[in-house]
Amino acid sequence: MKFNTKVIHGGQEPDPAYGAVMTPIYQTTTYVQSTPGVHKGYEYSRTQNPTRHALEKAFASLESGNYGLAFGSGLAAIDAVIKLLKPGDEVIATNDLYGGTYRLFTKIYEDFGIKFHFIGMQNVTDIENYINSKTRLIWVETPTNPMMNIIDISAVSLISKRHNILLAVDNTFATPYLQQPLALGADIVMHSATKYLGGHSDVVMGALVVNDKAVADQLYFIQNASGAICGPQDAFLVLRGLKTLHVRMQRHCENGKAIAEYLNNHPKIENVYWPGFKSHPNHEIAKFQMVDFGGMVSFTTKGNNYKEAIRIVENLKIFTLAESLGGVESLAGHPASMTHASIPKEEREKTGIVDSLIRLSVGIEDQQDLINDLKQAIA
Ligand SMILES: *Cc1c(COP(=O)(O)O)cnc(C)c1O
């Protein structure tokens, strides 16, 4: 089955009870047993629920993996992965990670005796300098947020396999439409399904997909034992969102390209960060591992003025000033005062998050309306 068919049918069968074509919302905690231990595959909804089960099969199908798991948020999914580790274990992670991932690693799991190394991974051979006998996991995010750096997943996977280390990839920005980390050699794919997979800014959810049965069994055990599951109503909403993932992503990519090119030619704009430009330092890798370049675009203005950047985001009328990304509507954010405000100025500037940086999650509205909105806000 090709991707565009999988988004509609992957893991989906008409409901066995009444033949409903769309998976019903099984709003139930428990399931009848005819005699103790004899039931139709479901006992208790933390352990498994038919609506969530359908979604988990859909996640696995879209990432071309064997096993899918759904969680109450993206961070709950990441949390389950870190619970595979033990005190003393070490993790090597991308240095410009999603802020919440960084917070989970440093503020929660460092206290449990897990050590994290945060490094730039554009040059993958640097990773080997941090590998030792305690290294258990490499955590990659690509493209990164908000600088749109690209990390070579296959090259990292050659290193992780050589040292027998798990490789996890946060695939939130790319989605399986653009990039399939398992096929590139990753062991675990993670999503904040809150973003493009749900796609309508109305549900918070996380996902994991893996191929290896032993890893899957451990994760299912953690999912049930720790209990960070999603509810059936949310599972239904994401199942519904997935059915248009391919058409949404196609439009996100078209609009993202048009806006990146518009900004790149604008006299007041200094830098535009979008992996589709030939001048992007990792453009060739992006072209190899992604089908297209996505709908996320960041830019800075000439003169790098903090107040001017704030004025631009305030003046936008169609782009909404808000955190998050990946919904049908266009959003704009100012990392220095919003998502990355807690990082000291000198620290954030090291990774390129300067005062005038603006991040756009380009939605699927009319392209010319979006360009006109940017035009008037920048003027
Ligand atoms: C939003 C996000 C997360 C966290 O997901 P939640 O659903 O908000 O818990 C993790 N990684 C990336 C790249 C994200 O954008």
The ligand as an SDF file (V2000), in Angstrom:
LIG
                    3D

 15 15  0  0  0  0  0  0  0  0999 V2000
    5.5220   19.7980   20.5830 C   0  0  0  0  0  0  0  0  0  0  0  0
    6.7340   18.9660   20.4330 C   0  0  0  0  0  0  0  0  0  0  0  0
    7.0610   17.9770   21.3770 C   0  0  0  0  0  0  0  0  0  0  0  0
    6.2360   17.7400   22.6330 C   0  0  0  0  0  0  0  0  0  0  0  0
    4.9840   17.2520   22.3260 O   0  0  0  0  0  0  0  0  0  0  0  0
    3.6580   17.5340   23.2130 P   0  0  0  0  0  0  0  0  0  0  0  0
    2.6000   16.8590   22.4510 O   0  0  0  0  0  0  0  0  0  0  0  0
    3.5160   19.0340   23.3180 O   0  0  0  0  0  0  0  0  0  0  0  0
    3.9310   16.9160   24.5620 O   0  0  0  0  0  0  0  0  0  0  0  0
    8.1960   17.2120   21.1460 C   0  0  0  0  0  0  0  0  0  0  0  0
    8.9690   17.4160   20.0660 N   0  0  0  0  0  0  0  0  0  0  0  0
    8.6900   18.3630   19.1500 C   0  0  0  0  0  0  0  0  0  0  0  0
    9.5920   18.5310   17.9740 C   0  0  0  0  0  0  0  0  0  0  0  0
    7.5740   19.1670   19.2950 C   0  0  0  0  0  0  0  0  0  0  0  0
    7.3180   20.1220   18.3940 O   0  0  0  0  0  0  0  0  0  0  0  0
  1  2  1  0
  2  3  1  0
  2 14  2  0
  3  4  1  0
  3 10  2  0
  4  5  1  0
  5  6  1  0
  6  7  2  0
  6  8  1  0
  6  9  1  0
 10 11  1  0
 11 12  2  0
 12 13  1  0
 12 14  1  0
 14 15  1  0
M  END
$$$$
